[in-house]
Amino acid sequence: MALLKIAAALMSALLLVQSPRASERQLKAVFLFNFAQFVDWQPVAAQDPRAPLRIGILGDDPFGAFLDETVRGEHLGLRPFEVRRYHEVTEIEGCNILFISRSESERVGQILAALQNRPILTVSDGDDFAKRGGMIQFVNDKNRIRLRINLEAAQAANVAISSKLLRVAEIVRTPRR
Amino acid sequence: MSIRDWPIKRKLTAILLLISGLVLLLTSAAFVTYQIVTFRQTMRNNLATRARILAANSTAALAFANEADAREILAALKYDPHMLSAALYDQDGRVLATYPAAAPAGLIPAAPEPDGYRFEGARLVAFTAVAQGENQRLGTLFIASDTKAVADALRLSGLIAIVVLGIALLAAYALAAALQGRISAPILALAETATAASTRQDYSVRAPKFGEDELGMLTDAFNQMLGRIEEQKKELQQHAKILEQRVAERTGELEKRAAELQAANGELDAFAYSVSHDLRAPLRSIDGFSQVLLEDYAAQLGDAGRDSLQRVRAASQRMATLIDDLLKLARVTRAEMRTEQIDLSGMAREVVAEIERTTTGERQVEFVIAPGLEAQGDSRLLRVVLDNLLRNGWKYTGKRAQPRVEFTAQDENGDRVFVIKDNGAGFDMRYADKLFGVFQRLHSAAEFEGTGVGLATVRRIINRHGGRIWAEGVVDQGATFYFTL
C-alpha cells in the first residue's frame, strides 16, 4: 500500500510539468513523510515507543488528501503516523513534524518564536523560511524541489537531522542580528 | 616397445609417476576449483558489501529525488576499476542516476530486476534494495563489476597449480627413480645372475641379497638352487670323467683286439691264399695224370680201376673248385673297394643272362627283377653278391615244378633293404646263423652241389660295404635273403 502511494506520488512529481501544482504538492507530502526517516527527536527515552508520530499542518492545508494517503498505515518502528491540522500555535501538542502553510507567512516569526526549543521539525515552502529560523524549507528549482536546512535552528530545538539528509540539502544560517 | 616389454625399472617409475601425477592433478584441480569458488564467493560478498554501503548512502538522495547527490555517490565507484556500471532506480523503477554519469545504452538495465546477485558472462551483477529504516524501501541499486579478478585469480592459481604440479612431478620422478631401485635392484640382480648362469653355464655365481623381504627369500631360494645345480653339475662332470676314462680304456682294448684280429685275419687270408694257390699245382697233376691213365691205359685198368680213377678225377676237380672259391673269398677280403652308383637291376639281369648261358637251358627258372634298383658300392664285389644269391636261387629251386626267383627292394626304418626270394628248398630257421659260415652247408653236395663258401663271401662283401645280411626260410617252401648296403 505504502509503496503504491509513494509510487503514485513520485509519478505525479515527475509529471510536474503537466500538472505542476498537484504533483508538487504530492511530492512535498511524500517529503514530509520521508523526513521522519532522517530525523531524531530528543530526548528519545522520555517518549512512549508506541506514541504516534504526528505530522501537523498549521494554517491552510495545501496537500488535500495527499498527505493522509501517504502516511496511512505507515509506521516508524512501532510508531504509527498521524496527521493533525492546526489553526493556532497554541493548539500544537505532541507534534513531531510541523508544516507551516504559506497562509501563515506573515506570522512565521511569531510562530517560530512560540515553538522555540520545542523538539518539532518545522517545515515550510515559504520564502526565506530557513533564514528566518525555520528548519527545512522547500525550494523550487527548475521543476525540482530542493531542500534548504537551517541546522542551527534544528540543533537549538534538539532535533537531530541525519547527515544523509544534510547531504541532499543546502545548509543556511540565521543571519546575526 | 610395448609396455609389457619395458624394463622393470621403467615400469616401477612409470607406476609411481602415474599415481603421484594423478594425485597431484586431482589435488591441483581441487585447489583451483576451491580457489575459484572461494574467489567468486569473496567477490560476491565484496560486491554485496559495496552495494549495501552504496544503498545506505543513497537513501536520502532517493528519498528526496536528488539526482546530483545520487550521481556523486555513484561516482565514488571510479576508485574501483573493476566496477563497470551502477544505477539508482526510484520506487517507480525509473533511473535517478547512473555510473558512469553518461552511461552508454545497454550498460544499465532499463528497469530494476529482482534483488540478488548473479554472474552474467564476464560481469557480476547485483540488484539490492535501498531502504531507510527497517522496511522503508526507497528504490533499487544496480551495480555491475567485471570478473577480471576471478579470471586473474584463476590464471594465478592455475599457474601456481602448474608450477607446483611440475615441481612435484619432478620431485616424484626423482624419488621414484631413487626408490624404485629398492624393488628393482634385487630383481635385476637376480635376472643378471640367472642370465650369467644360463648363458655361461657358470653355476658358481650368486645373486646378492638386499633384504629379508620376499625378494630376499626369492634370492635365497635362487642361490640355493644354483648351489644344488652346481653340486649336481660337479657330480655329473665326475661321472662323465669316469665314463670317459672307461670308454677310453675299453676303446683302447677294443682297438688292440681289432688290430690283433685284423693281423690274424690278414695272416689267415695270406695263409689261405698261399695254401689255395699252392694246392692247385698238385691237384692239376693228380687230375692230369689220372686223365692220362684213363686215356692211355684204359685197357690195362679194368672197369674197377677206371671207376676209381674217375672218382679221383671228380674229387680233384671238386677240390679245385673249392680252392677257387676260397681264393675268391680271400680276394674279396683283400681287394680294394671303389664305391660308385650301381644299377643293381641291370646288373641282376646280366647275372641272370649269364646263369642261363652257362646252364645252357637245362632248366627253366623264372627270374623276376624289379626295375630301377640302385645302390652305392663296388661293382665288382656287388656282382659277386648278386651272382651268388641268384645262382643259389636257381640252384635250390631245382626240385620245383615252377621255379621262381625274385629280386626286389623294400624300405625298413629308412633303410633300403634288398630282397632275393625263391620258392626252393628253403632251410630250417634253427640253422639260420650257420648259413653264412665258411664250409657250413645245410644240404648235402649230393642234393645240391656247392662248396659252402659262397654265402660266406657274400657276407664279407656286405660287411665291407657297412651293410647287413640275414635270411629267412621255411623247409621246402623257399628262402629269402635280405641285405642292406
Interface residues (C-beta under 8 A of the other chain):
Chain A: L3 I6 A7 L10 M11 A13 L14 L27 F31 N34 Q37 F38 L76 G77 R144 I145 R146 L147 S162 K164 L165 R167 V168 A169
Chain B: N57 T59 A60 A61 A63 F64 A65 N66 D69 D90 Q91 D92 R94 Q132 G133 E134 Q136 R137 L138
